[in-house]
Amino acid sequence: MVRGRREKPLLPMQKNKGDTTPKPIVRDPHEPWSLTTITAFKLLTSARLCAALWNIVTDCDEVFNYWEPAHYLLYGYGFQTWEYSPVYAIRSYAYILLHVLPLKIFQTLVTDNKILVFYLLRCVLGIACAGCEVYLYKTVNQHVGSNIARLMLWFQLLSTGMFISCTAFLPSSFSMYLTMLAVAGWVSGNNKVAIMATAASAILGWPFAGALGIPIAVDILLRQKKIVQFIAWSSIALLVFLVPVVLIDSYFFGKLVIAPLNIMLYNVFSHHGPDLYGVEPLSYYLLNGFLNYNVVFFLALLSLPAALLVGLLVRFPANSRIPSWLLLAPLYIWILIFFSQPHKEERFLFPIYPFFALGGAVFLDSVQRAWSYLVPDKRGSRYTDSSSIFSVFTGILFSLLCLSRSVALYQGYHASMDVYVELQKVASNPRIHSLPLDKNVNICVGKEWYRFPSNFFLPSDRWRLQFIKSEFQGLLPKPYEPGDHGTRVIPSHMNDMNREEPTRYIDVSRCHYMVDLDLPIESKLEPRYSQSDDWTVVASAPFLDASRSHRLMRAFYIPFVSSQYCSYADYNILKTTRTKKTTKQKKS
């Protein structure tokens, strides 16, 4: 035997309990190649940073329930929703503080430009998401199968669903990150990581995301029979996460608050639950799944029966100690819970977006194994050689549809953020903005209130967003009370019934600027301000007019074709042209 440098083992290693000798995991010798972990991380990071810069804020809940409280904690002013009233206290400031810390670092050490601070936090979220994804990819590659891992990576990398969710400042995105960590720890046999990540997801993020940990608990308690370990690490998780959350929230609300419990009580046990905010049919989630994962979404729904059927037909080495039905169980549990609820929102699906990619990969891998069994190819040494046409065709179709969808979202709707960036130029241009620097500036929104990207986009603390009456008849947020303990003050004119509060509005005559979408239709409460002599356009960007655009062409961008079937309206920043005399007359 020639002595020399010891070569690294070709197979991943695992240790049995009580045995310090590494034992190789049984791997299928016909498994195909896969990308290295570092290459996967580079690809995922690039994609997530692109999303951080190009994705819009898709949900007003993200702005008013998360960006605005963070802005308040950082700069001393921002909007407060009823959820943050000490009367209800169903949101957690502990989750906000996790994001305020990097925001404060950027503000202190990097730049005081609030827009840059906004995007820097998005980049941090994107990198954090990529780190969780690559951990899941590495684990699936080592313990489930390299073909499934590389297909999952492909779907994760390009999916519109991940483009939307990966940098969103939302508990559902946070839970998505930690669910990937939990599943990766679980599959690799690291129960401690699985338990802690699941607990952090439910306590710090979104309590309902704890449902995704049910299969993990079942496996540890019933299959592994590690009851003591489960109880011990669950207790540690409660001490590490729940105790600080309760202390932080109790400090900010000025009373004892258990926010995860409050949100559960409100959504499950109140007489109206969340149904005040709109209900949707089952088709809402089916359409959402198709738009964000297209063909892979439907393959994922069929992944479990496909894997079970092919497992009976084809006997192949089991790389994972977790059976396929248990590995895919979180996807089906989430579907059973949330697809049956009347209140539906896109962000509710974020925690299972990685499972769509995993499920789609499992389905295709099952098809490839079945094909290689039914139509054997003696020339091929791997089961994927003769069946790669299925994965390649699906992957190309998936990629084209996802890229088309992502581009359509950017082209159609990014104007709602672009014009607020232009507001910085308006504020610094003396030919446009002639008000004294110490004078408060009212920038008003009517029907476009829900597309406001947050106070991070307003030029200074002198610029304040104001609401004017529109056709919307729900409850709008209101500014936090100023001061060190504004979070403890019970705000007036708040309710948890989504009942409109007229105190939110100011008269349009008090507006210095307005942001409005100039649609060809109007009403008494939503006139075409851009066509009025009282206003002049100082900045504009094209915004998709969905009502006058072809349903398919507005959903997917097709070069040289979509423009013929889609109509655009002007998303404008307007400046009042009223004289002081006219303004005084209207006030009187």
C-alpha positions as CSV (number, residue, x, y, z in Angstrom):
1,M,0.0,0.0,0.0
2,V,1.4,3.3,-1.0
3,R,1.3,5.9,1.7
4,G,0.6,9.5,0.7
5,R,-2.1,12.2,1.0
6,R,-5.3,10.8,2.4
7,E,-8.1,11.3,-0.2
8,K,-11.4,12.7,1.0
9,P,-14.2,10.1,1.1
10,L,-16.4,10.1,-2.0
11,L,-19.6,9.6,0.0
12,P,-21.1,11.7,2.8
13,M,-20.6,10.4,6.3
14,Q,-23.0,9.8,9.1
15,K,-22.5,8.6,12.7
16,N,-24.6,6.1,14.5
17,K,-25.5,6.7,18.1
18,G,-22.8,5.5,20.4
19,D,-20.4,4.9,17.5
20,T,-17.7,7.4,16.8
21,T,-16.8,5.7,13.5
22,P,-18.2,7.5,10.5
23,K,-20.4,5.2,8.4
24,P,-21.1,6.0,4.7
25,I,-24.6,6.7,3.7
26,V,-25.9,4.2,1.1
27,R,-25.9,6.1,-2.1
28,D,-27.2,5.0,-5.5
29,P,-24.1,4.4,-7.7
30,H,-26.1,5.7,-10.6
31,E,-26.9,9.1,-9.2
32,P,-26.1,11.9,-11.6
33,W,-23.8,14.9,-11.1
34,S,-24.8,17.9,-9.0
35,L,-23.5,21.4,-8.5
36,T,-21.1,22.1,-5.6
37,T,-22.4,23.9,-2.6
38,I,-20.4,27.0,-3.2
39,T,-21.6,27.2,-6.8
40,A,-25.2,26.8,-5.7
41,F,-24.7,29.6,-3.1
42,K,-23.2,32.0,-5.7
43,L,-26.1,31.3,-8.1
44,L,-28.8,31.7,-5.4
45,T,-27.2,34.9,-4.0
46,S,-27.1,36.5,-7.4
47,A,-30.8,35.7,-8.0
48,R,-31.8,37.0,-4.5
49,L,-29.9,40.2,-4.9
50,C,-31.6,40.8,-8.2
51,A,-34.9,40.3,-6.5
52,A,-33.9,42.8,-3.7
53,L,-33.3,45.5,-6.3
54,W,-36.0,44.7,-8.9
55,N,-39.0,43.3,-6.9
56,I,-41.8,45.6,-5.8
57,V,-43.4,45.7,-2.4
58,T,-46.3,43.4,-3.3
59,D,-48.4,43.8,-0.1
60,C,-49.5,46.8,1.8
61,D,-49.4,44.7,4.9
62,E,-45.6,44.5,4.5
63,V,-45.4,48.3,4.4
64,F,-47.7,49.3,7.2
65,N,-47.2,46.4,9.6
66,Y,-43.4,46.0,9.2
67,W,-41.6,48.7,7.3
68,E,-43.5,51.5,9.1
69,P,-42.9,50.2,12.7
70,A,-39.3,49.7,11.8
71,H,-39.1,53.2,10.5
72,Y,-40.7,54.5,13.7
73,L,-38.2,52.7,15.9
74,L,-35.3,54.0,13.7
75,Y,-36.4,57.6,13.0
76,G,-39.1,58.4,15.5
77,Y,-42.1,58.5,13.2
78,G,-44.1,56.2,11.0
79,F,-47.6,54.7,10.6
80,Q,-49.2,52.5,13.2
81,T,-51.9,49.9,12.4
82,W,-54.6,48.6,14.8
83,E,-52.6,45.4,15.3
84,Y,-49.9,47.4,17.1
85,S,-52.4,49.1,19.5
86,P,-51.8,48.0,23.1
87,V,-55.5,47.1,23.1
88,Y,-55.0,44.3,20.6
89,A,-51.2,43.7,20.4
90,I,-51.3,40.9,17.8
91,R,-48.0,41.9,16.2
92,S,-44.5,41.5,17.8
93,Y,-41.9,44.2,18.1
94,A,-39.3,41.4,18.7
95,Y,-39.6,40.5,15.0
96,I,-39.3,44.2,14.0
97,L,-36.1,44.6,16.1
98,L,-34.4,41.7,14.3
99,H,-34.5,44.0,11.2
100,V,-34.0,47.3,13.0
101,L,-30.5,46.2,14.1
102,P,-29.0,45.9,10.6
103,L,-31.0,49.0,9.5
104,K,-29.3,50.9,12.4
105,I,-25.9,49.6,11.4
106,F,-26.4,50.7,7.8
107,Q,-27.7,54.1,8.9
108,T,-24.7,54.7,11.2
109,L,-21.8,53.2,9.3
110,V,-22.8,53.1,5.6
111,T,-25.3,55.9,4.6
112,D,-28.0,58.1,5.9
113,N,-29.9,57.8,2.6
114,K,-33.1,56.1,3.7
115,I,-33.8,54.5,0.3
116,L,-30.3,53.0,0.3
117,V,-30.9,51.7,3.8
118,F,-34.2,50.2,2.6
119,Y,-32.5,48.3,-0.2
120,L,-29.5,47.3,1.9
121,L,-31.9,45.5,4.3
122,R,-33.5,43.8,1.3
123,C,-30.1,42.6,0.2
124,V,-29.4,41.1,3.7
125,L,-32.7,39.3,3.6
126,G,-31.9,37.9,0.1
127,I,-28.5,36.7,1.3
128,A,-30.1,35.1,4.4
129,C,-32.6,33.3,2.2
130,A,-29.9,32.1,-0.2
131,G,-28.0,30.7,2.8
132,C,-31.0,28.7,4.0
133,E,-31.7,27.5,0.5
134,V,-28.2,26.2,-0.1
135,Y,-28.3,24.4,3.3
136,L,-31.4,22.7,2.1
137,Y,-29.9,21.9,-1.3
138,K,-26.8,20.4,0.3
139,T,-28.9,18.2,2.6
140,V,-31.2,17.0,-0.1
141,N,-28.1,16.3,-2.3
142,Q,-26.5,14.2,0.4
143,H,-29.4,12.5,1.9
144,V,-32.3,12.3,-0.7
145,G,-30.7,12.3,-4.1
146,S,-28.6,14.5,-6.4
147,N,-31.1,14.5,-9.2
148,I,-33.9,15.8,-6.9
149,A,-31.4,18.3,-5.4
150,R,-30.4,19.8,-8.7
151,L,-34.0,20.0,-10.0
152,M,-35.1,21.6,-6.8
153,L,-32.2,24.1,-7.1
154,W,-33.3,24.9,-10.6
155,F,-36.8,25.5,-9.6
156,Q,-35.8,27.6,-6.6
157,L,-33.4,29.7,-8.5
158,L,-35.8,30.9,-11.2
159,S,-39.2,30.7,-9.7
160,T,-41.3,33.9,-9.5
161,G,-42.6,32.8,-6.1
162,M,-39.1,33.0,-4.7
163,F,-38.5,36.3,-6.6
164,I,-41.4,37.8,-4.7
165,S,-41.0,36.2,-1.3
166,C,-37.2,36.0,-0.7
167,T,-36.7,39.7,0.3
168,A,-40.1,40.5,1.7
169,F,-40.1,42.0,5.2
170,L,-42.9,39.6,6.3
171,P,-43.1,36.9,9.0
172,S,-44.3,34.5,6.3
173,S,-41.0,35.0,4.5
174,F,-39.1,34.7,7.7
175,S,-40.9,31.4,8.4
176,M,-40.0,30.3,4.9
177,Y,-36.3,30.7,5.7
178,L,-36.5,28.8,9.0
179,T,-38.7,26.1,7.5
180,M,-35.9,25.4,5.1
181,L,-33.4,25.2,8.0
182,A,-35.8,22.9,9.9
183,V,-36.3,20.5,7.1
184,A,-32.6,20.4,6.3
185,G,-31.7,19.7,9.9
186,W,-34.4,17.1,10.1
187,V,-33.4,15.2,6.9
188,S,-29.7,15.2,7.9
189,G,-30.5,13.8,11.3
190,N,-29.8,17.0,13.3
191,N,-33.0,17.1,15.4
192,K,-31.7,20.0,17.4
193,V,-31.6,22.3,14.4
194,A,-35.0,21.1,13.3
195,I,-36.7,21.7,16.6
196,M,-35.0,25.1,17.2
197,A,-35.7,26.4,13.7
198,T,-39.3,25.3,13.9
199,A,-39.8,27.0,17.2
200,A,-38.1,30.2,16.0
201,S,-40.3,30.2,12.9
202,A,-43.5,29.9,15.0
203,I,-42.5,32.2,17.9
204,L,-40.5,35.0,16.2
205,G,-42.2,34.7,12.9
206,W,-45.6,33.4,12.3
207,P,-47.3,31.1,14.8
208,F,-49.3,29.2,12.1
209,A,-46.0,28.1,10.5
210,G,-45.6,25.7,13.4
211,A,-47.9,23.4,11.5
212,L,-45.1,22.7,9.1
213,G,-43.2,21.1,12.1
214,I,-45.9,18.5,12.7
215,P,-44.2,15.8,10.5
216,I,-40.9,16.6,12.2
217,A,-42.5,16.1,15.6
218,V,-44.2,12.9,14.5
219,D,-40.9,11.5,13.2
220,I,-38.9,12.3,16.3
221,L,-41.6,11.1,18.8
222,L,-43.1,8.1,17.0
223,R,-40.5,6.8,14.5
224,Q,-37.2,7.8,16.3
225,K,-38.8,7.5,19.7
226,K,-36.6,10.3,21.0
227,I,-39.2,11.7,23.4
228,V,-36.7,13.0,26.0
229,Q,-34.7,14.8,23.3
230,F,-37.8,16.4,21.9
231,I,-39.1,17.6,25.2
232,A,-35.7,18.9,26.3
233,W,-35.0,20.9,23.1
234,S,-38.6,22.1,22.9
235,S,-38.2,23.5,26.4
236,I,-34.9,25.1,25.5
237,A,-36.5,26.7,22.4
238,L,-39.3,28.2,24.6
239,L,-36.7,29.7,26.9
240,V,-34.5,31.0,24.1
241,F,-37.2,32.4,21.9
242,L,-40.5,32.9,23.8
243,V,-39.1,34.5,26.9
244,P,-37.2,37.3,25.1
245,V,-40.3,37.8,22.8
246,V,-42.6,38.3,25.8
247,L,-40.1,40.6,27.5
248,I,-39.5,42.7,24.4
249,D,-43.2,43.0,23.5
250,S,-44.3,43.7,27.1
251,Y,-41.8,46.5,27.2
252,F,-43.0,48.1,24.0
253,F,-46.7,47.7,24.7
254,G,-46.4,48.6,28.4
255,K,-48.1,45.5,29.7
256,L,-47.8,41.8,29.6
257,V,-48.1,40.6,26.0
258,I,-47.7,37.3,24.4
259,A,-48.1,38.3,20.7
260,P,-48.0,34.8,19.2
261,L,-50.9,33.8,21.4
262,N,-52.8,37.0,20.6
263,I,-52.7,36.5,16.9
264,M,-53.8,32.9,17.3
265,L,-56.7,33.9,19.4
266,Y,-57.8,36.6,17.0
267,N,-57.6,34.5,13.9
268,V,-59.0,31.3,15.3
269,F,-61.3,32.1,18.2
270,S,-62.7,35.6,17.4
271,H,-66.2,35.6,16.0
272,H,-65.1,37.1,12.7
273,G,-61.5,36.0,12.5
274,P,-59.6,37.5,9.6
275,D,-62.5,37.3,7.2
276,L,-63.1,41.0,7.4
277,Y,-60.3,41.6,5.0
278,G,-61.7,39.8,2.0
279,V,-62.4,36.2,1.1
280,E,-61.4,34.4,-2.0
281,P,-62.4,31.1,-3.7
282,L,-60.1,28.1,-4.0
283,S,-59.2,29.2,-7.5
284,Y,-57.3,32.1,-6.0
285,Y,-54.5,29.8,-4.7
286,L,-54.6,27.6,-7.7
287,L,-54.0,30.7,-9.9
288,N,-51.4,32.0,-7.6
289,G,-49.5,28.7,-7.7
290,F,-49.6,28.7,-11.4
291,L,-48.4,32.2,-11.8
292,N,-45.5,31.7,-9.4
293,Y,-44.5,28.1,-10.1
294,N,-46.5,27.4,-13.3
295,V,-46.1,23.7,-14.3
296,V,-44.0,22.8,-11.2
297,F,-46.9,23.8,-8.9
298,F,-49.2,21.1,-10.4
299,L,-46.4,18.5,-10.4
300,A,-45.8,19.3,-6.7
301,L,-49.5,18.6,-6.0
302,L,-49.0,15.1,-7.6
303,S,-45.6,14.4,-6.1
304,L,-46.7,12.2,-3.2
305,P,-48.8,9.7,-5.1
306,A,-46.2,9.7,-7.9
307,A,-43.4,8.9,-5.4
308,L,-45.4,6.2,-3.7
309,L,-46.4,4.5,-6.9
310,V,-43.0,4.5,-8.4
311,G,-41.5,3.3,-5.1
312,L,-43.7,0.2,-5.4
313,L,-42.7,-0.3,-9.0
314,V,-39.0,0.5,-8.9
315,R,-36.7,-0.8,-6.1
316,F,-33.9,1.7,-5.7
317,P,-31.5,2.4,-2.8
318,A,-33.2,4.7,-0.2
319,N,-30.8,7.6,0.4
320,S,-33.0,9.2,3.0
321,R,-34.0,7.8,6.4
322,I,-37.2,9.9,5.9
323,P,-39.8,8.2,3.7
324,S,-41.2,10.3,0.9
325,W,-44.7,10.5,2.3
326,L,-43.3,12.1,5.5
327,L,-40.9,14.4,3.7
328,L,-43.7,15.8,1.6
329,A,-46.2,15.9,4.4
330,P,-45.7,19.6,5.3
331,L,-46.8,20.6,1.8
332,Y,-50.1,18.7,2.1
333,I,-50.7,19.8,5.7
334,W,-50.4,23.4,4.7
335,I,-52.7,22.9,1.7
336,L,-55.3,21.3,3.8
337,I,-55.2,24.1,6.4
338,F,-55.0,27.2,4.2
339,F,-56.7,26.2,1.0
340,S,-59.9,25.6,3.0
341,Q,-59.8,29.0,4.8
342,P,-62.1,31.7,3.3
343,H,-59.5,34.5,3.9
344,K,-56.7,34.0,1.3
345,E,-53.6,36.1,0.6
346,E,-50.5,35.4,-1.5
347,R,-48.1,35.7,1.4
348,F,-49.9,32.9,3.2
349,L,-48.2,30.5,0.7
350,F,-44.7,31.8,1.2
351,P,-43.7,29.2,3.8
352,I,-44.3,26.3,1.4
353,Y,-42.8,27.8,-1.7
354,P,-39.6,25.6,-1.2
355,F,-41.9,22.6,-1.0
356,F,-43.3,23.4,-4.4
357,A,-39.8,23.1,-5.8
358,L,-39.0,20.0,-3.8
359,G,-42.3,18.4,-4.7
360,G,-41.9,19.2,-8.4
361,A,-38.4,17.7,-8.3
362,V,-39.6,14.5,-6.5
363,F,-42.3,14.1,-9.2
364,L,-39.9,14.5,-12.1
365,D,-37.4,12.2,-10.4
366,S,-40.1,9.6,-10.0
367,V,-41.0,9.8,-13.7
368,Q,-37.4,9.4,-14.7
369,R,-37.0,6.4,-12.5
370,A,-40.2,4.8,-13.9
371,W,-39.1,5.5,-17.5
372,S,-35.6,4.0,-16.9
373,Y,-37.3,0.9,-15.5
374,L,-39.9,0.5,-18.2
375,V,-37.6,1.5,-21.1
376,P,-34.1,0.4,-20.0
377,D,-31.1,1.8,-21.8
378,K,-28.1,-0.5,-21.5
379,R,-25.8,2.2,-22.8
380,G,-26.6,4.5,-20.0
381,S,-25.0,4.1,-16.6
382,R,-27.4,6.4,-14.8
383,Y,-31.2,6.3,-14.7
384,T,-31.3,9.9,-15.8
385,D,-29.4,9.4,-19.0
386,S,-32.4,8.0,-21.0
387,S,-35.0,10.1,-19.2
388,S,-33.4,13.5,-19.1
389,I,-35.8,14.8,-21.8
390,F,-38.5,15.0,-19.1
391,S,-36.6,17.1,-16.7
392,V,-35.0,19.3,-19.4
393,F,-38.3,20.0,-21.2
394,T,-40.0,20.8,-17.9
395,G,-37.1,22.9,-16.7
396,I,-37.0,25.0,-19.9
397,L,-40.7,25.5,-19.9
398,F,-40.7,26.4,-16.2
399,S,-37.8,28.8,-16.7
400,L,-39.3,30.7,-19.6
401,L,-42.7,31.1,-17.9
402,C,-41.1,32.3,-14.6
403,L,-38.8,34.8,-16.3
404,S,-41.7,36.0,-18.4
405,R,-43.8,36.4,-15.2
406,S,-41.1,38.2,-13.3
407,V,-40.4,40.6,-16.1
408,A,-44.1,41.3,-16.4
409,L,-44.3,42.2,-12.7
410,Y,-41.4,44.5,-13.0
411,Q,-42.6,46.2,-16.2
412,G,-46.2,46.5,-15.2
413,Y,-46.0,47.6,-11.6
414,H,-42.6,49.0,-10.7
415,A,-43.7,52.5,-11.4
416,S,-45.3,52.6,-8.0
417,M,-41.8,52.6,-6.5
418,D,-40.1,54.5,-9.2
419,V,-42.1,57.7,-8.7
420,Y,-41.3,57.8,-5.0
421,V,-37.6,57.6,-5.9
422,E,-38.2,60.5,-8.2
423,L,-39.7,62.4,-5.3
424,Q,-36.1,62.9,-4.0
425,K,-35.3,64.8,-7.1
426,V,-38.5,66.9,-6.8
427,A,-37.6,67.8,-3.2
428,S,-34.1,69.0,-4.2
429,N,-35.2,70.9,-7.3
430,P,-35.9,74.6,-6.3
431,R,-37.7,75.1,-9.6
432,I,-40.3,72.6,-8.5
433,H,-40.2,72.6,-4.7
434,S,-40.2,76.2,-3.5
435,L,-41.6,75.7,0.0
436,P,-39.3,76.7,3.0
437,L,-37.2,73.9,4.4
438,D,-38.8,74.2,7.8
439,K,-42.4,73.9,6.4
440,N,-44.2,70.6,6.6
441,V,-45.1,69.1,3.2
442,N,-48.3,67.1,2.8
443,I,-48.0,64.5,0.1
444,C,-51.4,62.9,-0.4
445,V,-52.7,59.6,-1.6
446,G,-56.3,58.5,-2.3
447,K,-57.0,55.3,-4.1
448,E,-53.2,54.6,-4.3
449,W,-52.7,54.5,-0.5
450,Y,-52.0,50.7,-0.6
451,R,-49.0,51.1,-3.0
452,F,-47.1,53.5,-0.7
453,P,-43.7,51.8,-0.3
454,S,-43.1,53.3,3.2
455,N,-41.6,56.4,4.8
456,F,-38.2,55.2,3.7
457,F,-39.0,56.7,0.3
458,L,-40.0,60.2,1.5
459,P,-37.3,62.9,1.3
460,S,-37.3,64.0,5.0
461,D,-39.2,64.1,8.2
462,R,-40.9,67.3,6.9
463,W,-42.6,65.3,4.2
464,R,-45.6,63.5,5.6
465,L,-48.0,61.1,3.9
466,Q,-51.6,62.1,4.2
467,F,-54.8,60.3,3.2
468,I,-57.6,61.8,1.2
469,K,-61.1,60.3,0.8
470,S,-61.5,57.7,-1.9
471,E,-63.8,54.8,-2.6
472,F,-61.9,52.7,0.0
473,Q,-64.1,52.2,3.1
474,G,-61.8,50.3,5.4
475,L,-59.6,51.3,8.3
476,L,-56.4,53.1,7.4
477,P,-53.3,53.4,9.6
478,K,-52.4,56.5,11.6
479,P,-49.1,58.0,12.7
480,Y,-47.5,56.7,15.9
481,E,-47.6,59.1,18.8
482,P,-44.3,60.9,19.0
483,G,-42.0,60.3,22.0
484,D,-39.9,57.6,23.5
485,H,-42.9,55.4,24.5
486,G,-45.2,56.1,21.6
487,T,-45.8,52.3,21.2
488,R,-47.4,52.2,24.7
489,V,-50.0,54.9,23.9
490,I,-53.4,53.6,23.1
491,P,-54.2,55.3,19.8
492,S,-57.6,57.0,19.4
493,H,-60.0,56.0,16.6
494,M,-58.8,52.4,16.2
495,N,-60.8,49.3,15.9
496,D,-60.3,45.6,14.9
497,M,-63.4,45.5,12.7
498,N,-61.9,47.2,9.6
499,R,-64.4,50.0,10.2
500,E,-63.6,53.2,8.4
501,E,-62.4,56.1,10.5
502,P,-63.1,59.6,8.9
503,T,-60.4,61.2,11.1
504,R,-57.8,59.7,8.9
505,Y,-58.5,62.1,6.0
506,I,-57.5,65.6,5.3
507,D,-59.1,68.0,2.8
508,V,-57.5,67.9,-0.6
509,S,-56.9,71.6,-0.5
510,R,-54.2,71.0,2.2
511,C,-52.2,68.8,-0.1
512,H,-49.0,70.1,-1.6
513,Y,-48.3,67.0,-3.7
514,M,-50.2,64.0,-4.6
515,V,-49.4,60.5,-6.0
516,D,-52.1,59.2,-8.2
517,L,-52.7,56.7,-11.0
518,D,-54.4,58.5,-13.9
519,L,-56.9,55.9,-15.1
520,P,-59.5,56.8,-17.8
521,I,-62.4,56.1,-15.4
522,E,-63.3,58.4,-12.5
523,S,-65.9,58.9,-9.8
524,K,-66.9,61.7,-7.4
525,L,-64.4,60.4,-4.8
526,E,-61.8,59.5,-7.3
527,P,-61.6,62.2,-9.9
528,R,-58.8,62.4,-12.5
529,Y,-56.6,64.8,-10.6
530,S,-54.0,64.7,-13.3
531,Q,-56.5,66.3,-15.7
532,S,-57.4,69.0,-13.3
533,D,-56.2,72.6,-13.6
534,D,-55.5,72.5,-9.9
535,W,-52.6,70.1,-10.4
536,T,-49.6,69.7,-12.6
537,V,-47.5,66.6,-13.3
538,V,-43.9,66.9,-12.0
539,A,-42.9,63.2,-12.4
540,S,-44.5,60.2,-14.1
541,A,-43.9,56.6,-15.0
542,P,-46.0,54.1,-17.0
543,F,-48.2,51.7,-14.9
544,L,-50.1,48.7,-16.2
545,D,-53.9,49.3,-16.5
546,A,-55.1,45.7,-15.8
547,S,-58.7,46.5,-16.7
548,R,-57.8,47.4,-20.3
549,S,-55.1,44.7,-20.8
550,H,-55.4,41.1,-22.0
551,R,-55.5,38.7,-19.1
552,L,-52.7,36.5,-20.4
553,M,-50.5,39.2,-21.8
554,R,-50.5,41.2,-18.6
555,A,-49.6,38.1,-16.6
556,F,-46.7,37.0,-18.8
557,Y,-44.4,39.3,-20.7
558,I,-43.8,38.3,-24.3
559,P,-41.4,40.5,-26.2
560,F,-42.9,42.5,-29.1
561,V,-46.4,40.9,-28.4
562,S,-47.4,42.0,-24.9
563,S,-47.2,45.7,-25.8
564,Q,-49.9,45.2,-28.4
565,Y,-52.4,43.8,-25.9
566,C,-51.5,45.8,-22.8
567,S,-52.5,49.3,-21.9
568,Y,-50.6,51.6,-19.5
569,A,-51.7,54.6,-17.5
570,D,-49.5,57.4,-16.0
571,Y,-48.4,57.0,-12.4
572,N,-47.9,60.6,-11.5
573,I,-46.5,62.9,-8.8
574,L,-48.7,66.0,-8.9
575,K,-48.0,69.4,-7.5
576,T,-50.8,71.8,-6.6
577,T,-51.2,74.9,-8.7
578,R,-53.6,76.6,-6.3
579,T,-52.7,80.1,-5.2
580,K,-52.8,80.9,-1.5
581,K,-55.8,83.0,-2.0
582,T,-57.7,80.2,-3.7
583,T,-56.7,77.8,-1.0
584,K,-58.0,80.1,1.7
585,Q,-61.3,80.5,-0.1
586,K,-61.7,76.8,-0.3
587,K,-60.9,76.3,3.3
588,S,-63.5,78.8,4.3
